[in-house]
Amino acid sequence: MSGSARIFVSTAPAEVAPKIARALVDERLAACVNILPGARSIYSWKGETRDDAESVLLIKTAASVVEELTRRLKELHPYEVPELVALELVNGEGNPDYLRWIQDAIGHH
């Protein structure tokens, strides 16, 4: 069970982050999305250095919905190439009850 839990990181404009988070949870593509406001991202995009205010999204989900989550995030997100990267769970470590809750919240996909 714990091996199928995933945590993804994404960023989004602050005004869009709650809409994305709510849709992912309502559609059972995420058990929980933490929105961390106040991020400042300095990055290279199309040959220029950008400096933007964003929110960081920590998306708790299951391996069974990663493809659907990726597709849906692209639909919801205003960026041409939205960030979505996984954080590895080391050997499925973590609170087994919490990892089970993630699976339960996503349901069987």
Backbone hydrogen bonds, N-H to C=O, Kabsch-Sander energy under -0.5 kcal/mol:
donor,donor_aa,acceptor,acceptor_aa,energy
4,S,1,M,-1.5
5,A,2,S,-1.2
6,R,61,T,-2.9
7,I,87,L,-0.8
8,F,59,I,-2.7
9,V,85,V,-2.9
10,S,57,L,-2.1
12,A,55,S,-2.0
16,V,13,P,-1.7
17,A,13,P,-1.9
20,I,16,V,-2.1
21,A,17,A,-2.7
22,R,18,P,-2.7
23,A,19,K,-2.1
24,L,20,I,-2.3
25,V,21,A,-2.1
26,D,22,R,-3.3
27,E,23,A,-2.3
28,R,25,V,-1.7
29,L,24,L,-2.9
30,A,24,L,-1.4
31,A,60,K,-2.7
32,C,60,K,-1.1
34,N,58,L,-2.3
36,L,34,N,-0.6
36,L,56,V,-3.2
39,A,54,E,-1.8
41,S,52,D,-3.0
42,I,40,R,-0.5
43,Y,41,S,-0.5
43,Y,50,R,-1.6
45,W,48,E,-2.9
48,E,45,W,-1.3
50,R,43,Y,-3.7
50,R,48,E,-0.5
52,D,41,S,-2.6
54,E,39,A,-2.7
55,S,12,A,-3.1
56,V,36,L,-2.7
57,L,10,S,-3.4
58,L,34,N,-2.4
58,L,56,V,-0.5
59,I,8,F,-3.1
59,I,57,L,-0.7
60,K,32,C,-2.9
60,K,58,L,-0.6
61,T,6,R,-3.1
61,T,59,I,-0.6
63,A,4,S,-3.6
65,V,62,A,-1.7
66,V,63,A,-1.3
69,L,65,V,-3.2
70,T,66,V,-2.5
71,R,67,E,-2.2
72,R,68,E,-2.6
73,L,69,L,-2.7
74,K,70,T,-2.0
75,E,71,R,-1.5
76,L,72,R,-2.3
77,H,73,L,-2.2
85,V,9,V,-2.0
87,L,7,I,-3.3
88,E,86,A,-0.5
90,V,88,E,-0.7
92,G,89,L,-1.4
93,E,90,V,-2.6
99,L,95,N,-2.5
100,R,96,P,-2.2
101,W,97,D,-2.0
102,I,98,Y,-2.0
103,Q,99,L,-1.5
104,D,100,R,-2.6
105,A,101,W,-2.8
106,I,102,I,-1.9
107,G,103,Q,-2.1
109,H,107,G,-0.8
